[in-house]
Amino acid sequence: MTLNRVYETNISVSVQVKNVPDGIELECADGISTSVVVRGDGTDLFGYIFDDGIVVAADYSEFSRKGGRLAMSANTIRGRVVEQLDPSLSLKDFVDDSLFAAVQRVTAIVPVKKNRLDLRVAKGCELVSVKYEPEEVLVTALIDEISEIKDVRTPVLVCDGLERDTVFEMTFLPGKYINVQPEKVKVLVGVSRYVNKVVAVPVEYVKFPSNVNLGFLPQDVNVVYEVLDADSGKVKPSDFSVQLQFDDYAYSVVLGKRGDLEKRFEVSTNSPFVRKAKVVGVESSDTASFFNSVATAL
């Protein structure tokens, strides 16, 4: 007698999406779940309540897509639901006005694309390194768009007057990805300052007459040079050679400008880290005596 009464109840509805384009998968692979309010005798409703509900189909083209979400008005499939009901039953309404489905998301590892860097250092410094951390990131995107994401890009980085190692932290520019992990990239900028160093280097005296006493000249001279502080440990005394040609020395003697002597030494180096190498501090009382010796020989 209870089943002979008239009831309104909810009946589950599963909407199977057909003709999904290649390259697209939906997160609801088993169908979009919704329900409808149905009115009728209990005896007619009994089978729907304890069954799996109603299954209807909807074409992918019936949905509108915005980003990764498909949407369709529930009324679009109203007639199809009614066809699945016993004629004695009436469809009152859908519990949900609209049906939604999400396009599946996937992840991929892609490189970080370096954008333009405009980094200028302070006077006496030099940019020695630029490193991105990380160089690759994990992006999440819609399954049909992931293949278009070749990299993630960083903003333009501009900075002036750098004089020490600096770390910049930047967020990524927008893209087709939904999110990216980690959310930020670090740009590690290495800056080093030029420092003065001094090294003692043996002198090679070239084309000096045999009657000139070289004992008055130093066997070693001090060479002062500039090197980036970061590279100072890479420079060795063997990287330098110093020569003094007799004609150049004699010219200084004739001029009588002892301060001119330092300029006559030829300094060579095979080190890529050295710049502005020159001889300093060669004037001494012994050198003065040698001036007199050479003047006599000439």
C-alpha positions in Angstrom: 0.0 0.0 0.0 3.0 2.3 0.7 4.4 1.8 -2.8 1.0 2.7 -4.3 1.4 6.3 -3.0 2.6 9.1 -5.2 6.2 10.3 -4.5 8.8 12.8 -5.7 12.3 11.5 -5.5 15.8 12.1 -6.9 17.0 9.7 -9.6 20.7 9.7 -10.6 21.6 10.5 -14.2 24.9 9.7 -15.8 25.7 11.7 -19.0 28.2 10.0 -21.3 30.2 12.4 -23.5 30.6 11.1 -27.0 32.9 12.2 -29.9 35.5 13.8 -27.7 38.2 15.1 -30.1 41.6 13.4 -30.3 44.1 14.7 -27.8 41.4 15.5 -25.2 40.5 13.5 -22.2 37.9 14.3 -19.6 38.5 13.9 -15.9 35.0 12.3 -15.7 35.8 9.4 -17.9 32.8 7.5 -16.4 30.3 10.2 -17.3 29.0 13.4 -15.7 26.9 12.7 -12.7 23.7 14.6 -11.9 20.2 13.8 -10.8 16.6 14.7 -11.6 13.5 15.1 -9.5 10.8 12.6 -10.7 7.2 12.2 -9.6 5.1 9.1 -9.8 3.8 6.0 -8.0 6.1 4.3 -5.7 5.7 1.0 -7.6 7.0 2.7 -10.8 9.8 4.6 -9.0 11.0 1.5 -7.1 13.2 0.1 -9.9 14.9 3.4 -10.6 15.7 4.0 -6.9 17.5 0.7 -6.5 19.0 0.5 -10.0 22.0 2.4 -11.4 19.8 5.3 -12.5 19.5 6.7 -16.0 22.3 6.8 -18.6 22.1 9.2 -21.5 24.6 10.4 -24.1 25.6 14.0 -25.1 27.9 15.0 -27.9 31.1 16.9 -27.2 29.8 19.6 -29.6 26.9 20.3 -27.3 29.2 21.7 -24.7 30.8 25.1 -24.6 34.4 25.2 -23.5 36.1 27.8 -21.5 39.6 27.0 -20.7 39.6 23.5 -19.1 35.9 23.4 -18.4 33.0 22.1 -20.5 29.5 23.4 -19.7 26.1 22.6 -21.0 22.5 23.5 -19.9 20.8 20.6 -18.2 17.7 21.3 -20.4 19.7 20.2 -23.4 19.3 16.6 -22.4 15.8 16.9 -20.9 14.1 15.0 -23.7 16.7 12.2 -23.5 16.1 11.7 -19.8 12.3 11.7 -20.3 12.7 8.9 -22.9 14.4 6.7 -20.3 11.5 7.1 -17.8 8.5 5.0 -17.6 5.5 6.9 -19.2 3.8 7.0 -15.9 6.5 9.1 -14.4 7.0 12.8 -14.9 10.2 14.7 -14.8 9.9 17.7 -12.5 13.3 19.3 -12.8 17.1 18.8 -12.8 18.8 19.2 -9.5 21.6 21.1 -11.3 20.8 23.8 -13.9 24.0 23.1 -15.7 26.4 20.2 -16.3 30.1 20.5 -16.1 33.1 18.5 -17.1 36.8 19.2 -16.7 39.5 18.6 -19.3 42.2 16.3 -17.9 45.4 18.0 -16.6 48.8 16.6 -17.1 52.3 17.6 -16.0 55.6 17.9 -17.9 59.1 19.1 -17.2 60.2 22.0 -19.4 63.2 24.3 -19.5 63.3 27.8 -18.1 63.6 30.3 -21.0 66.0 33.1 -20.2 64.7 36.5 -21.2 66.9 39.6 -21.9 69.3 40.5 -19.2 70.5 44.1 -18.9 73.0 43.8 -16.1 75.7 46.5 -15.6 78.4 46.4 -13.0 80.0 49.2 -11.0 83.4 50.6 -12.1 86.2 48.3 -11.4 84.0 45.2 -11.4 83.1 42.6 -14.0 80.2 40.2 -14.5 81.6 36.7 -14.1 78.6 34.4 -14.1 74.8 34.2 -14.5 73.0 31.0 -13.4 69.4 30.2 -13.2 68.0 27.9 -10.5 66.2 25.8 -11.4 66.9 25.4 -15.1 63.8 23.2 -15.5 60.4 23.3 -13.9 57.3 21.2 -13.6 54.3 22.6 -15.4 50.7 21.5 -15.2 48.5 22.1 -18.2 45.5 20.8 -20.1 46.2 17.6 -21.9 45.5 19.1 -25.3 47.8 22.1 -24.7 50.8 20.6 -23.0 52.5 19.8 -26.3 52.5 23.6 -27.1 54.4 24.5 -24.0 58.1 24.3 -25.0 59.4 26.4 -22.0 58.4 28.9 -19.4 59.7 32.4 -19.7 61.2 34.9 -17.2 60.7 38.7 -17.2 63.4 41.1 -18.5 66.0 41.6 -15.8 67.5 45.1 -15.6 70.0 46.2 -12.9 72.7 48.8 -12.8 75.7 49.3 -10.6 76.3 45.7 -9.5 79.4 45.4 -7.3 78.9 42.1 -5.5 77.3 38.7 -6.0 73.6 39.1 -6.1 70.5 36.8 -6.2 67.4 38.0 -8.0 64.0 36.1 -7.5 61.5 36.4 -10.3 58.1 34.9 -11.0 57.4 33.4 -14.5 55.5 35.2 -17.2 51.9 33.9 -17.9 51.5 31.1 -20.3 49.2 28.3 -21.3 50.2 26.3 -18.2 47.9 26.2 -15.2 50.6 26.4 -12.7 54.4 25.9 -12.5 56.5 24.4 -9.7 58.5 26.0 -8.2 56.6 29.2 -8.6 59.8 31.4 -8.9 63.2 31.2 -10.4 66.4 32.5 -8.9 69.0 34.3 -11.0 72.4 34.0 -9.3 74.7 36.8 -10.6 78.4 36.5 -9.9 80.3 39.9 -9.8 83.9 40.2 -9.0 86.1 43.3 -8.4 89.5 43.9 -10.0 92.4 43.9 -7.4 96.1 44.7 -7.8 98.5 41.9 -7.3 102.4 41.8 -7.4 104.6 39.0 -8.5 108.4 38.7 -8.8 109.5 37.7 -12.3 113.0 36.9 -13.6 114.3 39.3 -16.2 115.7 38.2 -19.6 118.3 40.8 -20.8 118.4 40.8 -24.6 121.3 41.8 -26.8 123.3 43.4 -24.1 127.0 43.8 -25.0 129.4 41.4 -23.3 131.4 44.2 -21.8 128.3 45.5 -19.9 128.2 44.3 -16.3 124.7 42.9 -15.7 125.5 42.6 -12.0 124.1 46.1 -11.5 120.7 45.1 -12.8 118.1 43.1 -10.8 117.7 39.4 -11.6 114.0 39.8 -10.7 111.6 42.7 -11.0 108.2 43.2 -9.5 105.3 43.0 -11.9 102.0 44.6 -10.8 98.8 43.5 -12.5 95.1 43.6 -12.2 93.0 40.4 -11.8 89.5 39.7 -10.7 89.4 38.7 -7.1 87.5 35.6 -8.1 90.4 34.6 -10.4 93.3 35.7 -8.4 94.1 32.1 -7.3 94.4 31.0 -10.9 97.4 33.2 -11.7 101.0 31.9 -11.2 104.4 33.5 -11.4 105.2 31.2 -14.4 102.4 32.9 -16.3 104.7 36.0 -16.8 107.9 36.8 -18.6 109.9 40.0 -18.6 112.4 41.1 -21.2 114.6 44.2 -21.5 116.2 45.0 -24.8 119.6 46.8 -24.7 118.6 49.4 -27.1 115.7 50.4 -25.0 117.8 50.5 -21.9 120.5 52.5 -23.6 117.8 55.0 -24.7 116.8 55.5 -21.1 120.5 56.1 -20.2 120.9 58.7 -22.9 117.8 60.4 -21.8 119.0 60.3 -18.3 115.4 59.7 -17.1 115.6 57.0 -14.6 111.8 56.9 -14.1 111.6 56.0 -17.8 113.3 52.7 -17.2 110.2 50.9 -15.9 108.4 51.5 -19.2 111.2 49.8 -21.1 110.6 46.4 -19.7 108.4 44.2 -21.9 105.9 42.2 -19.8 104.2 39.2 -21.4 101.6 36.9 -19.9 99.8 33.8 -21.1 97.1 34.1 -18.4 93.7 35.1 -19.7 92.9 36.5 -16.2 95.6 39.2 -16.2 95.3 42.7 -17.4 97.5 45.9 -17.2 100.7 44.1 -16.2 103.7 46.4 -15.8 107.1 46.5 -14.1 107.4 48.7 -11.0 110.1 49.6 -8.4 113.3 49.0 -10.5 115.0 52.2 -9.4 117.7 51.6 -6.8 121.2 52.6 -5.9 122.6 49.6 -7.8 120.6 50.7 -10.9 122.1 54.1 -10.6 125.6 52.6 -10.6 124.6 50.6 -13.7 123.6 53.8 -15.5 127.1 55.0 -15.1 128.5 51.7 -16.2 126.4 51.7 -19.4 127.1 55.3 -20.1 130.8 54.5 -20.0 130.3 51.5 -22.3 128.5 53.6 -24.8 
